[in-house]
Amino acid sequence: MRLKIDKLGVVIAALLAYGAFLAPFAQFRANRIVPGEARSILEALPAGLGAALLAFVMISIILIVLKTPTIVRLVLGLVALLVLAVLIGLSAGHLTPPENTYARVSPASGFWLLSFAFALVTADALARLKLSPFARVALLAAVAGAIAALLMSGAWDGLSILKEYGSRAETFWLEASRHVVLALGSLAAATLVGLPLGILCHRVEALRAGVLNVLNIIQTIPSIALFGLLIAPLGWIALHVPGAQAHGIRGIGAAPAFVALFLYSLLPVVANTVVGLAGVPRDANDAARGIGMTDRQRLFGVELPLAFPVILTGIRIVLVQNIGLATIAALIGGGGFGVFVFQGIGQTAMDLVLLGAVPTVALAFAAAIVLDAATELSSNKPGRAA
Amino acid sequence: MIEIDSITKRYGDTTVVDNVSMTIAPRTITVIVGTSGSGKTTLMRMINRLVEPTSGKILIDGEPNSAIPGYELRRRIGYAIQGHGLFPHRTVGENIATVPTLLGWEKSRIDAKVKELLTLFQLDPAAFGPRYPHELSGGQQQRVGVARALAAEPNILLMDEPFGALDPVIRAKAQEDLLAIQKHFGTTIVLVTHDMEEAFHLADKIAVMDKGRIVQYAAPEEMLVNPATDFVETLIGAGERPFRLLSIGSVGEATEAGEAEGEAIAAATSQRDALSALLWAGRDALPVVGADGTRLGRVTLAGLARRAARPQ
């Protein structure tokens, strides 16, 4: 029997070998802003564990290079990610001198490379398994649960990013909720306005080009510039419209951030509504009129259900885009995870930057998976969409 | 009865339908033929007001069709189009139930109707009712399209090139089905096509349209014998005349007394098909049998030749 080589596996194996034997596993710093010192796997982990991890990586390399069954690769990837997650937590305890609260331990390039390589193995295996939408969401929930369990168990408490969290726990959740409200709220507003606007653009051809061009131009305005442009009108409203200020409308703060995100969201929602409605088969539309549906019945009974998967794709784009963009809101005092990113940059404290960036990426990633699954469900079972 | 009274439709400066008047008798099949752009589809779509006329009026059973809102009018008139126009996100059963649901029928009555129509179109209700249109063949989709048009038991059925997308074998079957359905329900059918063969096969009366006007509105035989204009003659095709004449009548009408050898022909077959069977069999005569298999007599080459000749 000849053993077959997996091409992607060779690349991943090279990454693993470099990450395990040449790159530093963890980084040690005497305090949060001094440059760090690299620690290899053998240095970063208690004696037996370091050697065991190296052995584990070597076995993994063999399994990954050969054409092993997909399910084996999936289990290997998931187990390896879990092992790495636990070990990096242990290395923090191992490297930090006792009673020292200034020292910081953070994952270094070796850890990230190993994680990336095993994540690739997992993602590749998942893609090959072609999981159903429900299975993908369930897997996402399981991963989220595992991360939550690790966080609660205290296994990562020694890591620098959690030390930053420890000193800001209250603000973290406040900013987290602001971030979610900004991203979801602007999406909801954009859907409420964009959907009818898209329907109107579909029905009234004269409006279509004009509306889409205006929204296109808005998309090209850089976010910082848009914030600047919004200061004057919102400031004027705050001054002259009774009650506006009481509702938090001011030239800076959450209001302009919300308005900016809303404006950016409109184009994908409106454009996808127009495209979705235009994609409804002419025959079906003609028949719907011909057998006596009113315009309203045709819209809700035929056009929107058929356009729904395309509209949902637009909403997915907006949600992922907004979760990322909401970071910028911190620049004008709008709150959100961006607060930590910009504070971190100001203090040259990378751990603080990560405290803002990691949850943002995780949220966007989760939103993408959930909405992709929803889109697939709605287009797979057209009868249930109505 | 549909009475079309000097109806005109203009889009800007172009006149699509130009002062057309015609009366369509109840329980008949009227076929409107013409080249593309002749206004035949627009004329038909003014009957159920998918297109509003610029001037003129249309009476349905004596009532102007503008007396009630367009959508209510359309629920009373069946409508089937080329490429069936089924709703892809609804099952076959839901598609057929569309108009009865709009009319607020009771669920049990709707279910019974869907079942009846599927059975009538030779589709097993249990197997086909829950399927989606894309799971059906072209011929099946077309049948479901006609079934949906008939679901609310309309007196009038409008069909816009309903068989245009079907292959010749399935088209012939669909045309036979339509004739049977028309007999079964006594529906008044107005059908638009550019296929003269189809027109002569199905029509009680044919209306030929050219540049928005009706150039001749007559029974098929009449049209063959006395084409009103050169255009009608070209459309019929001079070389096809005897065969078109034969395709109108059935073998039953041409049966003579006497015996004949060979494979029997059913009385319902068109005379044209009988002629081809005779020629192909190389015989002068073939026996004719009724639907129940009894011998009725024979059909002869000479008899058909007489019938194919220009009537005096």
Contacts between the chains, C-beta under 8 A, distances in Angstrom:
chain1	res1	chain2	res2	distance
A	281	B	85	7.7
A	281	B	88	6.8
A	283	B	81	6.3
A	283	B	82	7.9
A	283	B	83	4.8
A	283	B	84	6.9
A	283	B	85	3.8
A	283	B	86	8.0
A	284	B	85	5.6
A	284	B	86	7.1
A	284	B	87	5.4
A	284	B	88	6.6
A	286	B	50	7.8
A	286	B	81	6.1
A	286	B	85	5.8
A	287	B	79	7.0
A	287	B	81	6.0
A	287	B	84	7.7
A	287	B	85	3.0
A	287	B	86	7.3
A	287	B	87	7.6
A	287	B	145	7.6
A	287	B	148	7.9
A	288	B	85	7.9
A	288	B	87	7.3
A	289	B	50	6.0
A	289	B	74	7.3
A	290	B	48	6.8
A	290	B	50	5.9
A	290	B	74	6.2
A	290	B	79	3.6
A	290	B	81	6.8
A	290	B	85	7.5
A	290	B	158	7.8
A	291	B	74	6.2
A	291	B	75	7.0
A	291	B	78	7.9
A	291	B	79	5.3
A	291	B	98	6.1
A	291	B	99	5.2
A	291	B	102	7.8
A	291	B	148	6.9
A	291	B	149	7.0
A	292	B	71	4.8
A	292	B	72	6.8
A	292	B	73	7.5
A	292	B	74	3.6
A	292	B	75	3.4
A	292	B	76	7.8
A	292	B	99	6.2
A	292	B	102	6.0
A	293	B	71	6.7
A	293	B	98	7.8
A	293	B	102	6.7
A	294	B	71	4.9
A	297	B	102	7.1
A	301	B	87	8.0
A	302	B	87	5.8
A	302	B	89	7.9
A	305	B	89	5.0
A	306	B	87	7.9
A	306	B	88	6.8
A	306	B	89	5.7
A	382	B	88	6.2
A	382	B	89	3.8
A	382	B	132	6.8
A	383	B	89	5.9
A	383	B	90	6.4
A	383	B	91	6.1
A	383	B	94	7.7
A	383	B	132	6.6
A	385	B	89	6.1
A	386	B	89	6.2
A	386	B	90	7.5
